[in-house]
């Protein structure tokens, strides 16, 4: 029952809906995290459960701090610490889609309009239960992993073979230098290969709960703006015709792009020597790669640097460009100098925006018979939405990891990576691309008769506030 007009909030159904939404979202996130970590072989270093819990906490804006005693590897004090700011967006996206969809569906029973009190109560229950379950994961997501020195030399070899392989290669490359100090260097390297260390990782409860609160509020807000069939309070009914078509269109094409990235990952795994690693990486990080590519393809410049083992997690040719000792500016033009196929990224990003423009026009009610006016409104709305969305993508995909060691199954001694986009330029470029794509998409939709064909009932004036009607009964 709606809470408008003084009707009480249906606490029982609201609580059941919140429990279902949050439970399914967490089950999906933990499941995807566990499967991805298992595929990349992370469970070979420690227990899969705590690692999956820690990865889920990272995915919803939490913080994980690794630490340990790795003196056997020559690392002491501050060197044996890592600062990790990488969200596995594959886990995040699954949780956001399920949580947002179930929350939006739970509101549809209120009718065409939902009261502010009921909306606030339902959203508050979801946020509260989400934080309670997240608090449980912060308690579970603490464990110790064992790092084997042999794996730092060559994964897949036993300790004896790893030591022999390392010393043989050094003897070939260094010659008599390896015998300096009466064979001290081979002895030290032998100790390194045989060394083992226990490394712990701990979830920071306070920062994780704060990050989780921001995450769940953002997900619920985006779900309300993108779900075209979900009722809104009386003061927000105009959003059905203005904001929701553009937000739903842009969200739809961004999720579709992630799906294409997953398909590409499966295809790459078929011919790869390590298909499980490729599949696990795609499952955990496909949105990371795709949502870095979209702003980059729309000419948002990125900056970054990478060193050590973490450089190899970057795709080609990004890893070559960031291999220098200092920070580098990352643009499509610079990448194209290394690989001309990078220009296809621009084509894909432009097509993505055009698709969003066409979808916006198809979901926007038509006013009168003036195509240029219709195109102008679609361009304005998609421009505003893209101006807000592009900086959000840049912020979500920021990568910062400085590590003398790592956890969750990846050993990265003396490694570091930093990658971030120009958040100041992203809004301007987003607005420009949104306006252009909205106008072109609307004119194309008008020419083909697709304009206004996908308008939902809540966006029509007869279902909303009784506003003016356009031709053929379509709302303004």
Secondary structure, DSSP 4 states (H G I P E B T S, - for coil): ---GGGPPP-HHHHHHHHHHHHHHHHHHHHHHHHHHHHHTTGGGTS-HHHHHHHHHHHHTT--EEEEE--GGGT--GGGGBEEEE---HHHHHHHHHHHHHHHHHHHGGG-SB--HHHHHHHHHHHHHHHHHHHHHHHHHS-EEEEEEHHHHH-TTS-HHHHHHHHHHHHHHHHGGGGGHHHHHHHHHHHHHHH-EEEEEEEE-HHHHHHHHHHHHHHHHHHHHHH-TTS-B-GGGTTHHHHTHHHHHHHHHHHHHHHHHHHHHHHHHHHTSTTHHHHHHHHHHHHHHHHHHHHHHHTT--EEEEEEGGGGGGSPTTHHHHT-SSS-EEE-HHHHHHH-GGGHHHHHHHHHHHHHHHHHHHHHSPP-TT-HHHHHHHHHHHHHHHHHHHHHHHHHHT-EEEEESS--TT---TTEEEEEEE-HHHHHHHHHHHHHHHHHHHHHHHHHHT-TTTT--GGGSGGGTT---B-GGG-B-
